[in-house]
Amino acid sequence: MWESLSSLLGGKVDIVMMYLSGDDWNVG
């Protein structure tokens, strides 16, 4: 139960972090 939830959350966080990172790179 925890594993699937954590993996799901991790994937979403990864995508968000990637998006924010890309934004930072573009702005910076």
mmCIF file as gemmi writes it, N, C-alpha and C atoms, coordinates in Angstrom:
data_model
loop_
_atom_site.group_PDB
_atom_site.id
_atom_site.type_symbol
_atom_site.label_atom_id
_atom_site.label_alt_id
_atom_site.label_comp_id
_atom_site.label_asym_id
_atom_site.label_entity_id
_atom_site.label_seq_id
_atom_site.pdbx_PDB_ins_code
_atom_site.Cartn_x
_atom_site.Cartn_y
_atom_site.Cartn_z
_atom_site.occupancy
_atom_site.B_iso_or_equiv
_atom_site.pdbx_formal_charge
_atom_site.auth_seq_id
_atom_site.auth_asym_id
_atom_site.pdbx_PDB_model_num
ATOM 1 N N . MET Axp A 1 ? 0.845 -1.2 0 1 0 ? 1 A 1
ATOM 2 C CA . MET Axp A 1 ? 0 0 0 1 0 ? 1 A 1
ATOM 3 C C . MET Axp A 1 ? 0.885 1.258 0 1 0 ? 1 A 1
ATOM 4 N N . TRP Axp A 2 ? 1.782 1.329 0.985 1 0 ? 2 A 1
ATOM 5 C CA . TRP Axp A 2 ? 2.661 2.494 1.078 1 0 ? 2 A 1
ATOM 6 C C . TRP Axp A 2 ? 3.53 2.62 -0.169 1 0 ? 2 A 1
ATOM 7 N N . GLU Axp A 3 ? 4.011 1.464 -0.649 1 0 ? 3 A 1
ATOM 8 C CA . GLU Axp A 3 ? 4.937 1.486 -1.79 1 0 ? 3 A 1
ATOM 9 C C . GLU Axp A 3 ? 4.289 2.098 -3.02 1 0 ? 3 A 1
ATOM 10 N N . SER Axp A 4 ? 3.066 1.644 -3.34 1 0 ? 4 A 1
ATOM 11 C CA . SER Axp A 4 ? 2.382 2.163 -4.531 1 0 ? 4 A 1
ATOM 12 C C . SER Axp A 4 ? 2.1 3.657 -4.36 1 0 ? 4 A 1
ATOM 13 N N . LEU Axp A 5 ? 1.69 4.05 -3.166 1 0 ? 5 A 1
ATOM 14 C CA . LEU Axp A 5 ? 1.392 5.456 -2.909 1 0 ? 5 A 1
ATOM 15 C C . LEU Axp A 5 ? 2.667 6.292 -3.039 1 0 ? 5 A 1
ATOM 16 N N . SER Axp A 6 ? 3.744 5.792 -2.44 1 0 ? 6 A 1
ATOM 17 C CA . SER Axp A 6 ? 5.017 6.514 -2.487 1 0 ? 6 A 1
ATOM 18 C C . SER Axp A 6 ? 5.516 6.62 -3.919 1 0 ? 6 A 1
ATOM 19 N N . SER Axp A 7 ? 5.377 5.512 -4.676 1 0 ? 7 A 1
ATOM 20 C CA . SER Axp A 7 ? 5.839 5.523 -6.075 1 0 ? 7 A 1
ATOM 21 C C . SER Axp A 7 ? 5.001 6.495 -6.884 1 0 ? 7 A 1
ATOM 22 N N . LEU Axp A 8 ? 3.71 6.527 -6.614 1 0 ? 8 A 1
ATOM 23 C CA . LEU Axp A 8 ? 2.824 7.454 -7.332 1 0 ? 8 A 1
ATOM 24 C C . LEU Axp A 8 ? 3.201 8.897 -6.998 1 0 ? 8 A 1
ATOM 25 N N . LEU Axp A 9 ? 3.389 9.151 -5.715 1 0 ? 9 A 1
ATOM 26 C CA . LEU Axp A 9 ? 3.755 10.499 -5.269 1 0 ? 9 A 1
ATOM 27 C C . LEU Axp A 9 ? 5.122 10.881 -5.822 1 0 ? 9 A 1
ATOM 28 N N . GLY Axp A 10 ? 6.068 9.939 -5.756 1 0 ? 10 A 1
ATOM 29 C CA . GLY Axp A 10 ? 7.414 10.198 -6.252 1 0 ? 10 A 1
ATOM 30 C C . GLY Axp A 10 ? 7.39 10.582 -7.724 1 0 ? 10 A 1
ATOM 31 N N . GLY Axp A 11 ? 6.59 9.871 -8.51 1 0 ? 11 A 1
ATOM 32 C CA . GLY Axp A 11 ? 6.507 10.185 -9.933 1 0 ? 11 A 1
ATOM 33 C C . GLY Axp A 11 ? 5.991 11.596 -10.146 1 0 ? 11 A 1
ATOM 34 N N . LYS Axp A 12 ? 4.936 11.951 -9.404 1 0 ? 12 A 1
ATOM 35 C CA . LYS Axp A 12 ? 4.357 13.293 -9.555 1 0 ? 12 A 1
ATOM 36 C C . LYS Axp A 12 ? 5.381 14.348 -9.136 1 0 ? 12 A 1
ATOM 37 N N . VAL Axp A 13 ? 6.046 14.113 -8.018 1 0 ? 13 A 1
ATOM 38 C CA . VAL Axp A 13 ? 7.04 15.076 -7.523 1 0 ? 13 A 1
ATOM 39 C C . VAL Axp A 13 ? 8.161 15.216 -8.542 1 0 ? 13 A 1
ATOM 40 N N . ASP Axp A 14 ? 8.599 14.075 -9.111 1 0 ? 14 A 1
ATOM 41 C CA . ASP Axp A 14 ? 9.664 14.097 -10.112 1 0 ? 14 A 1
ATOM 42 C C . ASP Axp A 14 ? 9.28 14.991 -11.275 1 0 ? 14 A 1
ATOM 43 N N . ILE Axp A 15 ? 8.059 14.821 -11.769 1 0 ? 15 A 1
ATOM 44 C CA . ILE Axp A 15 ? 7.589 15.612 -12.916 1 0 ? 15 A 1
ATOM 45 C C . ILE Axp A 15 ? 7.542 17.094 -12.541 1 0 ? 15 A 1
ATOM 46 N N . VAL Axp A 16 ? 7.019 17.379 -11.354 1 0 ? 16 A 1
ATOM 47 C CA . VAL Axp A 16 ? 6.911 18.779 -10.916 1 0 ? 16 A 1
ATOM 48 C C . VAL Axp A 16 ? 8.301 19.388 -10.773 1 0 ? 16 A 1
ATOM 49 N N . MET Axp A 17 ? 9.227 18.657 -10.135 1 0 ? 17 A 1
ATOM 50 C CA . MET Axp A 17 ? 10.585 19.148 -9.947 1 0 ? 17 A 1
ATOM 51 C C . MET Axp A 17 ? 11.248 19.393 -11.299 1 0 ? 17 A 1
ATOM 52 N N . MET Axp A 18 ? 11.058 18.45 -12.232 1 0 ? 18 A 1
ATOM 53 C CA . MET Axp A 18 ? 11.638 18.588 -13.567 1 0 ? 18 A 1
ATOM 54 C C . MET Axp A 18 ? 11.101 19.851 -14.23 1 0 ? 18 A 1
ATOM 55 N N . TYR Axp A 19 ? 9.788 20.051 -14.114 1 0 ? 19 A 1
ATOM 56 C CA . TYR Axp A 19 ? 9.141 21.226 -14.713 1 0 ? 19 A 1
ATOM 57 C C . TYR Axp A 19 ? 9.699 22.508 -14.085 1 0 ? 19 A 1
ATOM 58 N N . LEU Axp A 20 ? 9.777 22.52 -12.741 1 0 ? 20 A 1
ATOM 59 C CA . LEU Axp A 20 ? 10.29 23.71 -12.058 1 0 ? 20 A 1
ATOM 60 C C . LEU Axp A 20 ? 11.749 23.938 -12.434 1 0 ? 20 A 1
ATOM 61 N N . SER Axp A 21 ? 12.518 22.875 -12.521 1 0 ? 21 A 1
ATOM 62 C CA . SER Axp A 21 ? 13.934 22.987 -12.882 1 0 ? 21 A 1
ATOM 63 C C . SER Axp A 21 ? 14.059 23.596 -14.272 1 0 ? 21 A 1
ATOM 64 N N . GLY Axp A 22 ? 13.272 23.094 -15.211 1 0 ? 22 A 1
ATOM 65 C CA . GLY Axp A 22 ? 13.306 23.619 -16.574 1 0 ? 22 A 1
ATOM 66 C C . GLY Axp A 22 ? 12.942 25.09 -16.576 1 0 ? 22 A 1
ATOM 67 N N . ASP Axp A 23 ? 11.926 25.45 -15.784 1 0 ? 23 A 1
ATOM 68 C CA . ASP Axp A 23 ? 11.51 26.843 -15.705 1 0 ? 23 A 1
ATOM 69 C C . ASP Axp A 23 ? 12.668 27.695 -15.2 1 0 ? 23 A 1
ATOM 70 N N . ASP Axp A 24 ? 13.317 27.23 -14.139 1 0 ? 24 A 1
ATOM 71 C CA . ASP Axp A 24 ? 14.446 27.963 -13.567 1 0 ? 24 A 1
ATOM 72 C C . ASP Axp A 24 ? 15.525 28.168 -14.615 1 0 ? 24 A 1
ATOM 73 N N . TRP Axp A 25 ? 15.837 27.094 -15.353 1 0 ? 25 A 1
ATOM 74 C CA . TRP Axp A 25 ? 16.885 27.179 -16.379 1 0 ? 25 A 1
ATOM 75 C C . TRP Axp A 25 ? 16.509 28.211 -17.431 1 0 ? 25 A 1
ATOM 76 N N . ASN Axp A 26 ? 15.241 28.19 -17.86 1 0 ? 26 A 1
ATOM 77 C CA . ASN Axp A 26 ? 14.798 29.126 -18.901 1 0 ? 26 A 1
ATOM 78 C C . ASN Axp A 26 ? 14.866 30.564 -18.396 1 0 ? 26 A 1
ATOM 79 N N . VAL Axp A 27 ? 14.428 30.765 -17.156 1 0 ? 27 A 1
ATOM 80 C CA . VAL Axp A 27 ? 14.412 32.118 -16.596 1 0 ? 27 A 1
ATOM 81 C C . VAL Axp A 27 ? 15.843 32.578 -16.322 1 0 ? 27 A 1
ATOM 82 N N . GLY Axp A 28 ? 16.651 31.685 -15.725 1 0 ? 28 A 1
ATOM 83 C CA . GLY Axp A 28 ? 18.022 32.033 -15.363 1 0 ? 28 A 1
ATOM 84 C C . GLY Axp A 28 ? 18.878 32.139 -16.593 1 0 ? 28 A 1
